[in-house]
Amino acid sequence: MPASPSTARAINDRLALRLLQQEGSLTAGQLKQLTGLSRPTIADLVERLTASGLIAVVGEAGEQRRGPNAKLYGIVADRAHLAALDVRTEGVSVVVSDLLGKALAEASVPIGGDTGTGPAVEQAVALVERTAKEAGADRLHTVGIGAPGLIDPATGELRDSSGLPAWHRRLVAALQERLPEARVIVENETNLAALAEQRDGAARDRETFVLLWLGHGTGAAVVLDGALRRGASGGTGEIGFLPVPGTEGLPSATDCEGGFHSLAGSAAIAGLALEYGVPLAARGPEPMAAGLVRAAVETVQAGPGGARPDRPGAPGDRADRFLDVLADRLAIGAASVVAVLDPGCVVLGGEIGQAGGAVLAGRVGERLRRMSPLVTEVRAGVLGGGAVLRGALLTARDHAQDELFAPPER
C-alpha cells in the first residue's frame, strides 16, 4: 500500500534533516541529488522545514551563483538545548549542548560518601541548572543520564542496586521535578559507553561487539547486529557478578565481591600494582588504577628501561609481569563472554582500557586466542571514561531529534 501524502512528507522531511545533520549545510540542489527527490518536492520540503523553525539559510554556495539552489540550509542548532550527566559514586559531570551536539558548557562536582542524600541531590541538580545558565539555555529539551546499576526495561528507571548511593535514584525524580519541561532519560553507564565507542570511537566499523567496562567497577555492554541488548531485567552485561577462579569466594545477589569484579575492579588492579611495585605516575584527575596501568605501559614501552631478563627486579620487568597478570585476569572475563556470544570483537573500555591501550589489548587478545577457538579481535577503547558523558549526550540528541524532526500530524 502506497504511503499517504502526510506519511510521505514525514519520511522526506526526516531524511533531509538527517542528511543536514550528517553532512552539514546543503543547498536545495544538493538535497535533491542526495535524496533522489524531485525539484518541486525539495522546494516544498525546504519551505515546510524553514517555516517550522528547524532549518534556516546559513549562507550561499558560491559568490557567483544566484537563485534558490545557491542558498545553503542548515539545522537551527539552538532550536533545542540538551544536557548529559555522568553520575559516578563520587560525583557528577555535566555537559550542555545545542541540538547538533556541540558542547556549550561543561562542569563537574565531587560528592563525598558522607554527603546526605538530600544535599547530594541538591548539589547535582544545582550543577545542571548552573551549567545550563552558563550555556545560555533558557530551558532544556532533553536530559540524558548515565549511571551505574540496573535500568528497569519496563519503566526506564534506575533500580535499587547494592552499593549505589541513595542519591543516584533520587536524582532522576529531582531533575524531572525541577525541569518539568525536559524529558529525562536514564541509561546504564556501560551501555552509553558502548554507544559512544560505536559512533565515535573504537567500534565504528562494528555492528556486533562487546564493550568490557574497566573503571571503578566492571561491566559489559552487548551490541548485536547494531542493537544494544539489555536483557529481560535490564541486566545484560553485569559481568562483575560472574563467578571466576582466583577469588576467595562467590558473589551473591547483593554483592559482586568474589566475582569478576574482585579480579578487575579498580581496587583489585591497584592492589595488584602494589604487589608488583608499579609506581604511580600521576596525571591530572586520572583515577589511580588507570594511572597505574598507564605507568606500567609507559615503563614497558621505554625501550632500554623496559623489561630486562637479566635483571628480574628492574622496574620494566615488574611492570611487564603486572600487565601479564592483569591480562590473564581480563581474559577470564572476556573469554566467558566470547564463549556465549561470539561477538568477534571485544573493546576494553573505561579509563583503564584507554590507559592500557594497544599494549594491554594485545596481551588480552593473545590469551583469548589460546583460550578460545572463536576468532576475536581485542581493541582498546579510545574515549575512556568520557565515553559515558558522550553516550548520554548522543542519546539525548537522538531522542530530541526524533521528537523535533517528526512533523505534526496534518
N, C-alpha and C positions, 0 to 999 in steps of 0.2 A: 504494500500500500504506500503510495507516494506521501511524502511529508506535507502537512498543511502549510499554508503560507507563513503563519506565525512561527511554526517549528523550524521551517527553512531559514527564516530570518534569524532566529536564535542561534542556529548552528553556524550560520555565516558570520554573525557578529562575534561569537566566541572564537572562531577560527582566526578572524582578523586580529582580535585582541591578543590572542596567544602569539601570533606572529610579531606583533608590535612589542610584546614582552621579550621575546627571544632575540629578535633582530635589531631592536631599537627603532628609531623613527623611519618611516617609509612614506613614499609618495603613493597616490592612488594607483598610478601605473604599476608600481612595484607590487602593491597588494593584488592587483589584477593578475599579474604574472605568477605570483606565488600561490594564489588560491585557485586560479583557473576560472574564476567567476567572470561574468560579462561586465562590460563597462557600466551599463545602467545599474546593475546590481551593486557594484562597488560604489557608485555615486550615492545611491540610496543608503548604503551601509555607512559610509563616511558621514553623511548628513545626520543619520539617526544617532550614531555614537557621539558626534560632536554636540548635538542637542541635549544628550543625556549627561554631558559633562565628563565622559570617560576619556575622550581624546580631544586634542586641540592642535592647531597649527603651531609647529615649533620652529619653522624655518623654511627655506627653499632649497631645492635640489641643486640648482645652478644659477649663477648670476644672469646668464643669457636666456634662461628659459622663462616662459610665461604661461599662464593658464593653470587650471586646477591640478593637472598632473605634476606641476612643479612644486606644489606645496608639500612640505614634509609634515606628516602627522605623527604624534606620539601620545602615549598614555599620560594622562594627568596624574603625576606621581603623588601630589598632595590631596588627591581625591579621598584618601583614607590614610590614617596612621595606625601602625601596628606596634605591639610590644612583644618581646620574647624574654622569658625568665629561665635561668638555670638555677634550680633550687638544690642546694647541697646541704649536707648535715651541718656544715659550719658557716653557711651564709648564702647570699643570693646575688646573682649578677643579672643585670637588665640591659637590654638594648631597645631603643625605639627607632623605627624606620618609616619610610614612606611606602606607598603601595608597591613600588618596584623592588623593595628590599634594601634600599640604600640606608645605611645607618646614619641617624641624625644626632643621637646622643647615647652614651653608654655610662653605666655606673655599677658599683657593687658595694655591698655592706657585709661585714662579718657579723655573725650572730653566735655568741658563745653558748656552750652547752648549759650554762647556768641561767640563761635568759628565760624568763617565764613565757608561757605560750602567748598570752595577750601582748606583752611588749614585743616579742619576736614577730608576731603577725603585723603589728603596727609599724615596726621598722621596715619590713619588706614592702608593705603597701605604700608607705610614705616614699620609699625609694622609687617605686614605679611612678607615683604622682610627680615627684621632683624631676625625674628623667623625662617624662612626657612634657612637662613645662619647659624644660631646657631645650627640647627638640622643637618647640613651637606647636605642639599638638594640642588643640583645644579639647579634643576627645579622641579616644582610642576605639577603633572599629573592632579589632580582634586582638586577643592576648593569648599567646602560646606559652605553655609552661612545661618544662622538662623537669621531672622529679624521679628520685629512686623509688622503688616499690612497685606494687601491682596496680594496674589500672583496670577497673571493672569494665569489661567489654559491653555490658548492658547499659550502664549508666554513664560511663566515661569518667568516673570519679576515682580518686586515689583511695585505695583500700587500706584499711588498718594493717600495718605490717610491722613485724618485730624489728626493733632497733631504730625506727624512724621517729624523729621528734614530733610531738603532737601538733606543733605549729604548721608542719607541712600540710596536714589535712585541713586545718582551719584556714589556710591561706587562700585556697581557691574560693571558698564561700565569701571570705572577706573582700577579695578583689571584685567578685560579682556584685557585692553589696555597694562598694564604693564607686564602682564603674558600671552602673546599671545599663548603660547603652552598649557596652562592649560584650562581645562574645568571648568567653573564657574557655580555652581548651587545654586539657592536661594530658600528657603522654609520658610513658616511661623514658628515662634519660637515654638508655641504651638504644631503644628504637629510634629516637631522634638522632642519635649519633650515626646510626646506620643510614638513615635518610640523607644526612648531610654528606657522609662519605660517598654515597651513591650519586648524589647530584654534583658535588663539587670536589670530591676527594679521591681516595684510593680505589673505589669501586665503580668509577664512572662507566666502565665498559662491561660491567657485570649485571646480568638480570637475576642471577642466583648466587648468593654468598651468605656467609655468616660473619657477623662482627663480634669479636670477643672483646668485651669491655674490660679494660685494666685501669682502674682508677683507685679510689678509696676502697671500693668493693669490686666484685666481679659480676659479670652478666654476659648475656649473649643476645643478639638480635638476629632473627632469621628472615631473610628475604628470598622467596622462591618465585621464579618466573615474574619478577618485578614487583611482587606484592609482599608487604610486611605481614608476617604470620604472628598472631597474638595468642592463639590457643583458646580452649573453652573457657578458661577462667582468667585470661589475660596474662598467664604466667609463662608463656613460651620463652625459653632462654634464661630461666632462673638457675643458671649453672653453678652459682655459689653453693647451692644445696646438693650438688652432685656428689654422692659418696665416692671417694677416691682412696687409693692406697697412699700411705705415707703420712697419715694424720693419726691423732691419738684416740679418735672416737668416730662416731657417726653424727651427721647433722640431725636435727629434729624439725618438726613442723614449725617451730617458733624460733629456731636458732640455726644459722648455717655454719657455725663452728664445727669442725670435723669434716666439712665438705670441701669442695674445690676452693672455696673462699680461704680456707686455712692454709692453702698452698700458694695462692696467687693474689690475695688481698694485699693492700699496701703495707699493713703491719707485718705480714709474713715476709714480704720482699725486703723490708727494712731489716728484719731480724736475720735474714739470710745474708744480706750485705755485711752486717756487723760480724757474722760468723766468719766471713771470708776477708774481712778487713778492707772492704772497699771504702775509700774516703769520699765524703760528700763534697761535690763542687757546686756550691750554691749559685743559683741564677734567678734572681728576682723572686717572684711569688711561686715558683715551681714547687709542687708537692715533693716532700722528702723522698718518697720511693722513686718517683720519676727522676729526681736529681741523682740518686744513687745509680740507677740504671744508665743514665746518660754518662755519668762519670766513668763507669766501667767500660762502656763502649768507647769513649774517647781515649781511655788508657790503652785498650787493646789495639786501637787504630793508630797509636802513636809511633808505630814502627819499632825502632831500636828500644824504645821504652816500653814496648808491649811485652807479650809473653816470652819468657826465657826458660827453655827446657833445662839449661844448666844452672838456673837459679830459681828453683820452685817457690821460693818465698818472695820473689820480686813482685812489685805491685801489679805488673802486667799479667803475671801468672795467676795471681789471686783474682783479678778481675775476670780473666778468661774462664777460670773454674766457676766463679759466681754466675756468669752468663750461661755456662753449660748446664748448671744445676737448675737455674731459672727456666731455661728452655725445656729441660726434662719435665718440669712441673707444668708448664703451659701446654706442652704436647699431650699430657694426660687428658686435660680438659678438651683440647681441640680434637684429639682422636676420638673421644666419645661422641662428640657432635658429628664428626665426619662419618663415623660408622653408621649413624642413624639417618643422616640427611644427604650425604654425598653432595655437598654444595659446590665442590670444585674450587672454592676459594674461601680462605679464612683471612679476615682483616684483623690485625691486632690494634685495637682502638684505645682511646683514652690517652691520658698523659704518659702512662708507662709504655704503651705501644708506640707512641710517637718518639719517646726518648730512646727506645731500643732500636728504632729504625730498621734498616735493611740487615744489620748485623744480627739482631735478635730474631727477626722474622726468618732469616736464612737458617738459623740454628733450629728453630721450631719446625720449619719445613723439612729439614734434613731428618729430624726424628720422626715426623709423620710418614715420610717415605719408607722408613724402616718398620713402622708400626702398622701401616695400613696399605692394602692393595689398591685403594682408591686414590687416583691422582688428584692431589690438592695443592694449589698454589697458596703460599702464605705471604701476605703483604703487610707492611707497616702502614697504619693509618697516618694520614698527613695533616689532619685537623686537630688532633689531640683532644684535650678537654674542651676546647672551643667548639667541638662538633655538636655538643648538646644545645648550646645557645643558637648556633647556626641552624640546626634542625628545627628548633622551636620557632625560629623566625620564618623558615621555609613553610612550616605547617600553618602558621598564622596567615602568611601571604596567600597560600593556596586556598584556604577557607574564605578569606576576604574576597579574593578574585572570583571564586566560584559564585559568591553571592552578588558581587557588583557587576560581573560580566554577564549575568543572566538577565536578559531584557525583561521588563514587566509583561505580564500577560496582556494580550490585546483582545 
